[in-house]
């Protein structure tokens, strides 16, 4: 089972992760690597009428399909530490002398959970910018990236001075005519544009995310009524309790599945993770590789056994909304990490 190994790794590097999940009832529960499945428990009270109930709140990790992007209805579960409530009903009795006594006052309630994250409203569907306001690298024959930093569409340029010029593609790739060109979004947001004709996880079209560049290099928006970046579920985030930053690297999918979209939690801070809704492309989930302490967006790259970053990072996170409205997540130890 991966979780004991995950917990050992967490102890080794300082247990950097705590995941907060907002359930449909707006209750927020916490989970750390190493949490395990357990059954709900109820303890009956005594004859005095006091009782305590404890129920484990569960979030589920969906099974992955062949390409590692899971469906969102998996059977496995991870139990989180429950928020336990306690109540006590006092009873009194009178003696012949008229004296009375009452039960001890109930214990104070547990501290409240962190406030749930408010879900932002999706931006209006806009036109594709012309990209003339940026100075990103655009090689001869390549299609210019349309946005600059700090744009109102919540689009994030990826390595803009490399050959990809800001597109969510590997640094040595370019957006060319007659091809699909994916882009990245801010943490917590997902790209709402992809090839409408792509119907297979692994087959033709699985790399067709983002905008389409026609034969003349003109970019087109496949879903004109949708924004470029839409808010995800906004119910999961990384909380960094370490003294150094930690980066979570999202894969581009549909796209080349490179883990190049960064979400960075600063020391003592937190960052939202993009948990996609059930309406996302073919019902797939979002996937992240979580790097070691001291990492930044610069470590959201392909790694190897000598460079434990990106796809060789120690943790793997996946999340998405199921058709039942619940959020399903999985956290596991990366077997490539050594």
N, C-alpha and C positions, 0 to 999 in steps of 0.2 A: 504494500500500500504506500502511496507517495507521501501521505501526510506526516508520518514519523520522521522520514528523511527531511521533509520540508521544515519541520520544527527544529531538528538538529541544525539545519543550515541557518535558520532564523536566529538561534542562540549564538551561532558562530559569528554572524555579521551584525547582530544587534537588533534582530526582529524589526525590520524597518516598516513593515506593512500592517495597517489596520484598515479594514474595509467597512464602510458604513453603508448599509442598505436600507433604503426607504421602502417599506412594504405598502401594498395598496391602501391599508388603513392609516397610513402616514406614521406608523410606529417606526422608529429608527433603531436598528440593532447593530451591534458591532461584531466583527469577525476578524480573527487574526489567523495567519498560516498555522496549521496544526489543529484547528478546530475539527471536530469529528462528529459523525452522525450519532444521534441518540433519540430515544423515544420521549414523548411527552410524559410528564410526571405530575400527579396531583396528590397532595397530602391532605387527608381528611382532618378536620379539626376535632377538638375534644368536646365533651358534653357541655362545656361552658359556652360553646357557640363560636369560639374563635377558630379561624381556619386560615390556611395559606395555600395559595395556588401558584404553581410554577409551570409554565409551558414553554417548551423550546421553540423558538422561532427558527424556521428552516429556510434556507435558500438553496437552490438546486443547481448543480452543474450539468449542463446538457452534454450529450455524447457528441463527439466530433465525427464529421464525415471524413471521407478519404483525404481531403485537403486540409484538415485540421480546423475548419470552421464549422462549429457545431450547430445543430438545430437547437431550439430553445425549449425543448420539452423533455429533458432528460430525467431519468428516475433517481439518480444518485443525489444524496442530500448532505449538506453540511450544517450542523446545528450551531447556533450562536448562543452565547451566554444570555439567558432570558432576563428580562426585566421582571422581577418578582414583586408582586403587590401583597400586602398583608393587611387584614382588617380584623378588628376585635370588637365583639358586642359585649358590653358590660352588663352584669346582672347584679341586683341588690337583694338582700334579704333583711327582714326586720326581726329582731328578737323581742321577747316580752318587755324588755326595758326600753325598746324603741331605737336601739342603735342600729346602724346600717353600715355596710361595707360594699365596695365596688371593686371590679377587676382592675388590674394595673392598666395604665393607658397604653394604647398600641404603640409599637416602635415607629420612629419617624420613617417616612417613605424614602425609597432610594433616590439618589440624585436623578434629575431628568436627563434624558438622552440628548445628544447634540441636536440642534434644530434641523429639521429637514431642509434640504436644498430647494429653493424655489425654482420652478421650471420656467425658463424664459420663453417668451412668445417667439414663434418663428418669424424671421424677417420676411418682408415682402419679396415676391419673385421679381428679380431685376434683370436688366440687360447685361450682356457680357461687356466688361470694360475693354478699352482699346490697348491697355498696357503701356501707353506712352509715358506714363508718369514714373515708371521704374527704370533703373539702370542695370537690370539683371542681364546675365549672360544670355545672348541669343545668337547662336552660331548661324552661319549662312545656311539657308535651307530649313532651319528650324522655325517652329511657330512660337511667337512671343507669348510669355506668360501674361495673362490679362491684368493681374492685380499687383498692388504694391503692399508694403507692410501697413498694418493699421487700417485696413479697408473695412467698410460697413457690411460686407458680405460674410464676415467671419472666416475668410479664407486665409490660410497660413502658407507663405512661400517656403519651399523645402530646398536647401542648399542652392540659393539663387545664383551664386557665382560659378557654379559648376555647369557641366554640359546640359543638365536637365533644366537649368534656368528658372527654377521655382516650382516646376511641376512635381507631383508626388510620384516620381520615377527615380530609378537608381541614378546616382550622380553622373554616370557615363552614358545615360540615355537621353534622347531628345524627343520632343513632340514634333512629329512630322505630318505632312499632308496624308490624307486617307488613313488616319489612325485615331484611336481613342487616347485621350490625354487626361489622366486623373489628376486631381488636386487634393490638398489636405485642408482640414478645418481645425478651428480652435478646439482645445480640450473640452469634451462634453458635447461637441457637435459632430455630425456625420455628413458626408457628401450625399446629397439627395439627387444626384444625376448619374445615370448609367445607361448602358445600351438596353433599350426596352425589348429587343429581340433575343437577348441572352437568357437562356432557360436552363443551363446546366452548370452545376458547381465547378466542374473540372473541364468541361468541354469548351467548344467554341463560344467565345464571348465572355469567358470568366475573367479576362483581363480588360474588358471594355468598360471601365469606369470613367466618370468625369465628362468632359466635353468631346465632341467629335470634330476633327479638322477635315474639311472636305478636300477635294482635289486641288483647290486653289489655296489651301491653308486657312480658309475662313472657318472660324470656330462656330459651332452650332450647339444649342442647348436642347437636349432631348426632351425634357419635361419643362415646357415654357412656363407652366403655372406653379412651379415649385421654386423655392429658394435654392441657392447654390449649397448652403450649409444649413441644416435643420437641427434644432436641439434634440439631443438624445433623451434618455429617460431621466438623466440628472439625479440618479439615486444611488450612485456608487462613486467613491473617491478614495484616493490614496492619502493616508495621513502619515507624515514623515516625523518620527520621534527622534531622529538622529541629528547629529551636528553638521551633517553634510547633505547636499541635495541628492535626490534619487529620481531617475528618469524611468518612465514607462513608455515603451515604444510600440505604437500601434502598427499593424500590418495594413498594407494598401489592398483592399479587396472589395469589389472586383478591381483587379490590377495585378501587378507582378508579385504581390504578397511580401514585398520588402518591408521590414520593420523600421520605417523611416519617419513616422509621424510622432513627434515627441509630446509627452505630457510630463512636466517636471514639477515635483514637490520639493519646495525649498525647506531648509532646516526648520523644524517646528511648524511647518505649514502643511497645506493639503492641496490637492489638485483633482478636479473632476475627471472621471474616466468616461469615455464615450461608450455607453451601453445603448445599443441600437433598439428601436421599437420593432414590433413584429412585422411591420410593413416594409422593413428594410429588404434589400435585394434577396429574393428567393428565401426569405426567412432566416438568413444566415446571421451569425453573431459577430461581434467584434473580438479581436485577439490582440494581446499585448505581451511583450517580453519586458520584465522588470529588472533593471540593472542594479549593480551594487551601489553602496553609499559612495558619494563623491562623483557620481555620474551626472551628465547633463544631456541636452539634446544632441551633442556631438557624438555621444555613444549609441545613438539610434542608427546603427549601421550593421552590416553583416560582420559577424565575429568568427572566431575559430578557437581551437583548443588552447592556443597561446594568448588569445585575446577574448576573455569571457564577457563580451558585450553583445547587444542585439540578440540574435538567435541563439547565442551561447550564454545569455544572461541566466541567473539562477532561478527566476520564477516565471511562470506563464499564467496569464490571466485571460479569461474569456467571459463575455457577458452579453445578454440580450433579453428581450421581452418575449415570453411565450404567448401563444394564442389565448391563454386563460387570463392574460393581463399581469401575471406575476413576472418578476425579474429572476432570471436564472443565471447563476455565475459559477465559474470553476476556477480554483487556484491550485496549481500543482508545481512541484519541483521539476525543473528542466533536466532531463537525463543527460543532456549534452554538457551541462555545467560540471566542471571538475575543480 
